[in-house]
Amino acid sequence: MKARDSMPVASTPGRFRRWDATGIPPLLARLVLGGLFIYMGQAKAHDPGAFLKQINEYHLFASESFTSMNLVAAVLPWLEIYCGALLILGVAVRGTSLLVLIMLAAFSAAVGMRAGSIYQAGQLAFCAIKFDCGCGGGEVYICRKLLENAGLLLLSIYLLW
């Protein structure tokens, strides 16, 4: 008989495992992620013209592709609201989490690229850069926004897992 086979097994699971078994951590993750997506989506949907101007500031689309920018400005806020509602309601959580993860990764990359171009053009330190990223929360410091997005990415990965 091996030494590890003779070791007694704990009859009660660890504190974290018991807390996780209650379903509270995924519920909290769903509520936080869903609530933020609903809030930010409705902020963009409330003023689609301003959101369109913010999309244009990222220079992700060719200057002639008005249709693409208008489509993004019209659809993206409602997609965010829809995903947020699905997460809060607990419907299709894994699929919605994957979609949220993809959106967050794209948003973070776009914000990082825009901040990088501002950094290269000016005399500011990277973390001193502040602009309205189009997320619905007004002007933010770039390092704070990227950390916030990293936390949201981790929440969506947790829900996907």
SULCORMO-V661999 format. One record per helix or strand. SS is the DSSP state (H for helix, E for strand). FROM is the first residue (numbers start at 1). LEN is the number of residues. If there is no record, write none. Layout:
ss->[SS	SS]
from->[FROM	FROM]
len->[LEN	LEN]
//
This chain:
ss->[H	H	H	H	H	H	E	E	H]
from->[15	24	48	66	93	126	130	139	142]
len->[7	23	10	24	29	3	3	3	19]
//
